Amino acid sequence: MYMDVNGQHMKVPMKPGMLEQFRSDAAWKQMEKQTLIQDAGAGMVDAEPAHKFHWISSGEHPSTGDVWVSAASGHVIQVETSKGGSKKGAVRVRYSDFDSAKIRIDAPK
């Protein structure tokens, strides 16, 4: 996989077939069984009104997190995840510029 982070291109190794697990109906059904989603009410992301949901996932790779859905567009505009156990960490991803003509993905060089 290739990533572009602040103009810096980097190659990130991935095991073959790693992404296919997320396209599998069986994987999604198993994830649904292991995940509790709670309505966390209205909120804001920057100045944008959004609706917040909290999840708790058990199973082989437990996690918790929050997702904000734009009240105007219905798009997911922010996700925050956290992991417990021996591999602690947190990630916040902010999504914007949906359908923008400015977004281009060039083939890696």
Helices and strands as residue ranges (DSSP letters): E 2-5, E 8-11, G 19-23, H 25-33, E 35-45, E 48-57, E 63-70, E 76-83, E 89-94
